[in-house]
Amino acid sequence: MTADAKDYKLLTSAEKRMYDLVLAQLIANDSIQTNQLMDRINSYVTSPIVNACLSRQSSEESTHSYSYSVMAEDIAMDTDRIYN
């Protein structure tokens, strides 16, 4: 990520804005998927195997969201714009 942080500084302002917007969208999507899988879908599933699969998928979506948050903190300059 050190190279990514250096490369980010070389982007034009429009490219930085697009990078930040994509990162924000990825964080939001994975956060929504995490909650929807467990709170909305999994409660209707009666198969223990499918419950386990949905639980694992939810965990992976949470990990993705966290990974994108680390990228936002370590690479981007305006994290408020990303999170808001």
Secondary structure as UniProt FT lines:
FT   HELIX           2..10
FT   HELIX           13..35
FT   HELIX           36..41
FT   HELIX           42..44
FT   HELIX           48..74
FT   HELIX           79..83
//
